[in-house]
Amino acid sequence: MRVLGLIAIGLVTASESEIRIVTDPPGAEVWQGDLRLGTTSREGLRILYESPGTAIYSIRKPGWATVEKTVRLELREDPLTVVVRLQPVAAEPGAAPIESMAEAVKRLQRDGLLGTNRVTAAVPQPQLVDRRLPPPDASTKNVRDGEGIPASVATLIGLLESPDRKIRESAVVKLGRMGPDAKDSVPGLVTSLQDRSWQVRMHAAEALGQIGPGAEAAVSALLEATKDRHIATSIKAGRAIERIGVAALPALKAAMQSPDSKIRKEAAAASRKILRKSAP
């Protein structure tokens, strides 16, 4: 699974659950794959997710060993808090001992940053499988790895309408990896920007950027996607517009007349970045 959590902005809806990653010490970056989710404060980093499953978070801080934390995500009303204790890469002679995990938890509870019933140790869990679905056949299995499916744009476009979210997500990822050769998939990827799964929406935005100038027809839809409630989708949409480059400028110019102030702001910012990069 590519991403199962994103930085929370605003209120949590009924269909979303929350995880909070607290690091000791704070100030660590939290990543999922190549996506930076944010930096932990003393209160931790709030992340939203809307589907159960397994997520792998990479916790990084200069001078401290990177921690790969596997977390099982379940839909729940109260936030799930995970405490991650970082270890220094090389302790200096005479340095004060680092407090134990139990001491760290007690300190956070004493400071009112954690509830006594919200600290959960995250342990590796097997990948969740939906047993309600029939086993994949040779035409749909392992789309992400390119196994069992023809490397055909037409085939992948058809899979964008699959009822299986994982198949839709994998098809979008595969189209993105094909780059400009997947130009004919732009209309389908634009539709995927409205998918009910934020994972599919995020990868669709990224794929349009990987297609590059050939995705100029998607600029307006990508501008709308910058308002997605999940920040990773919003970020990927903005980056996609930049990767489309000068081909996006006509649509961006038109968007600057939009009655939506958010769209006007995003269009102006993207135009400036593109012009700056294209300047001799």
CORBEL-V143320 format. One record per residue. N is the residue number from 0. OMEGA is omega in radians with two decimals (* if undefined). D_CENTER is the distance of its C-alpha to the mean C-alpha in Angstrom with 2 decimals. Layout:
N|OMEGA|D_CENTER, N|OMEGA|D_CENTER
//
This chain:
0|-3.00|10.68, 1|-3.09|7.63, 2|3.09|5.11, 3|3.12|7.25, 4|3.14|6.59, 5|3.12|5.78, 6|-3.10|8.70, 7|3.02|11.49, 8|3.13|13.61, 9|-3.07|16.89, 10|3.09|18.29, 11|-3.14|16.81, 12|-3.08|17.95, 13|-3.08|19.97, 14|-3.09|17.35, 15|3.03|14.76, 16|-3.02|15.23, 17|2.97|14.48, 18|3.09|14.21, 19|3.13|15.53, 20|3.13|15.55, 21|3.14|18.85, 22|3.07|19.96, 23|0.12|23.57, 24|3.07|24.04, 25|3.13|21.49, 26|3.13|19.90, 27|3.08|17.55, 28|3.12|14.15, 29|-3.10|11.30, 30|2.91|8.96, 31|-3.04|6.93, 32|3.14|8.50, 33|-3.11|8.76, 34|3.09|5.95, 35|-3.10|8.06, 36|-3.14|7.33, 37|-3.12|11.04, 38|-3.12|14.57, 39|2.99|16.54, 40|3.09|19.68, 41|3.11|22.68, 42|-3.12|21.21, 43|3.13|17.96, 44|-3.13|14.31, 45|-3.12|13.44, 46|3.10|10.27, 47|2.98|10.31, 48|-3.07|10.01, 49|3.13|12.29, 50|3.08|13.12, 51|3.13|15.00, 52|-3.11|14.44, 53|3.13|13.76, 54|3.08|10.90, 55|3.14|11.65, 56|3.07|11.04, 57|-3.10|12.85, 58|-3.03|15.04, 59|3.08|16.79, 60|-3.13|19.76, 61|3.14|22.55, 62|-3.12|25.65, 63|-3.13|24.00, 64|3.09|23.06, 65|3.14|19.40, 66|3.02|18.54, 67|-3.06|16.37, 68|3.08|15.99, 69|-3.05|15.60, 70|3.03|15.29, 71|-3.08|16.47, 72|3.07|14.93, 73|3.11|17.54, 74|-3.06|17.99, 75|-3.11|20.19, 76|-3.12|21.67, 77|-3.10|21.82, 78|3.02|18.97, 79|-3.12|18.48, 80|3.13|19.11, 81|3.13|18.71, 82|-3.13|20.87, 83|3.11|20.34, 84|-3.12|23.47, 85|3.10|23.22, 86|3.11|26.21, 87|3.13|27.72, 88|3.10|28.00, 89|-3.13|31.71, 90|3.12|33.57, 91|3.11|36.27, 92|3.11|39.84, 93|3.14|40.90, 94|3.14|37.45, 95|-3.14|37.15, 96|3.11|35.75, 97|-3.13|32.19, 98|-3.13|32.20, 99|3.10|31.49, 100|-3.13|28.55, 101|3.12|31.02, 102|3.13|32.16, 103|3.13|28.66, 104|3.13|28.00, 105|3.14|31.43, 106|-3.14|30.87, 107|3.09|27.63, 108|3.13|29.46, 109|3.13|32.48, 110|3.12|30.52, 111|-3.11|29.19, 112|3.12|25.54, 113|2.99|25.35, 114|-3.08|27.21, 115|-3.09|29.48, 116|-3.02|27.89, 117|3.14|24.19, 118|-3.08|23.93, 119|3.09|22.67, 120|-3.14|22.73, 121|3.13|19.77, 122|3.13|21.24, 123|3.13|20.04, 124|3.08|20.13, 125|3.11|20.65, 126|-3.13|18.15, 127|3.13|18.85, 128|3.11|20.80, 129|-3.08|21.81, 130|3.13|25.55, 131|-3.11|26.27, 132|3.08|25.20, 133|3.12|27.71, 134|-3.12|27.06, 135|3.08|25.50, 136|-3.03|28.16, 137|-3.09|28.44, 138|-3.07|26.98, 139|-3.03|23.55, 140|3.03|22.88, 141|3.13|20.53, 142|-3.05|19.29, 143|-3.12|16.51, 144|3.12|19.33, 145|-3.13|21.68, 146|3.04|24.20, 147|3.14|26.32, 148|3.13|25.26, 149|3.10|26.95, 150|-3.09|25.03, 151|3.11|25.98, 152|-3.12|24.11, 153|3.13|26.17, 154|-3.12|25.29, 155|3.10|21.54, 156|3.11|21.97, 157|-3.13|23.85, 158|3.11|21.16, 159|-3.14|18.78, 160|3.14|21.07, 161|3.06|21.08, 162|-3.14|21.17, 163|-3.10|19.04, 164|-3.11|15.33, 165|3.11|14.77, 166|3.10|17.22, 167|-3.12|15.72, 168|-3.12|12.28, 169|3.11|14.28, 170|3.11|16.57, 171|3.13|14.04, 172|-3.13|12.83, 173|3.11|16.58, 174|3.12|17.50, 175|-3.13|15.24, 176|3.11|16.92, 177|3.06|20.23, 178|-3.09|19.76, 179|3.13|22.71, 180|-3.13|24.38, 181|-3.09|22.02, 182|-3.10|23.32, 183|-3.13|24.88, 184|-3.06|21.60, 185|3.12|20.64, 186|3.12|22.11, 187|3.11|20.30, 188|3.07|16.87, 189|3.09|17.83, 190|-3.14|18.60, 191|3.06|15.27, 192|3.12|13.72, 193|-3.11|15.61, 194|-3.14|14.59, 195|3.12|14.74, 196|-3.14|11.56, 197|3.09|8.35, 198|3.12|6.90, 199|3.14|9.90, 200|-3.11|9.67, 201|-3.12|6.51, 202|3.09|8.32, 203|3.10|11.49, 204|3.14|10.95, 205|-3.12|10.25, 206|3.13|13.27, 207|3.07|15.43, 208|3.13|15.08, 209|3.08|16.06, 210|3.03|19.02, 211|-3.07|20.11, 212|3.13|23.27, 213|-3.14|23.87, 214|-3.09|21.11, 215|-3.14|23.05, 216|-3.09|23.68, 217|-3.02|20.05, 218|-3.12|20.14, 219|3.13|21.17, 220|3.11|18.51, 221|3.07|15.81, 222|3.08|17.52, 223|-3.12|17.27, 224|3.07|13.53, 225|3.11|13.34, 226|-3.12|14.59, 227|-3.08|11.87, 228|3.07|11.82, 229|-2.96|8.06, 230|-3.14|7.68, 231|3.09|4.47, 232|3.12|6.66, 233|-3.13|9.52, 234|-3.13|8.93, 235|3.14|8.47, 236|3.11|11.48, 237|3.13|13.46, 238|3.14|13.14, 239|3.13|14.15, 240|3.12|17.19, 241|-3.12|18.18, 242|3.05|18.11, 243|2.98|20.30, 244|-3.02|22.64, 245|3.11|26.14, 246|-3.13|25.98, 247|-3.00|23.74, 248|3.12|26.36, 249|3.14|28.59, 250|3.12|25.93, 251|3.11|24.72, 252|3.12|28.37, 253|-3.10|28.87, 254|3.12|25.82, 255|3.08|27.43, 256|-3.12|30.02, 257|3.06|27.64, 258|-3.14|28.77, 259|-3.09|25.21, 260|3.12|25.04, 261|3.13|21.24, 262|3.13|21.48, 263|-3.12|24.43, 264|-3.13|22.73, 265|-3.13|19.66, 266|-3.14|22.15, 267|-3.13|24.42, 268|3.14|21.84, 269|3.13|20.55, 270|3.14|24.23, 271|-3.12|25.17, 272|-3.13|22.55, 273|-3.13|23.58, 274|3.12|27.24, 275|-3.13|26.98, 276|-3.10|25.47, 277|-3.12|28.05, 278|-3.13|30.95, 279|*|33.50
//
